[in-house]
Amino acid sequence: MNNHGSHAKVGDLVEILNSIGDATGMTGIVYKEEVVDTPLLERLIEYVYITGCYPHRVRKNFVIILSRA
């Protein structure tokens, strides 16, 4: 199983990582996915919304999958 956040789907249990990749201890269930087009950067940014965490919207590259749905 690849546990990188880019593979996270709704229902997965994930943990938020800080900007250098260390675990923060904040976990939750993904309840929504969002892809945002950023014309200025000419790329898409993927987000997941996580229950029980603040902020609720987190970039996919800042989470790690702990358990699949």
Secondary structure, DSSP 8 states (H G I E B T S, - for coil): ---BGGG--TT-EEEEE-TTS-EEEEEEEEEEEEEEEETTTTEEEEEEEETT-SSSEEEGGGEEEEE--
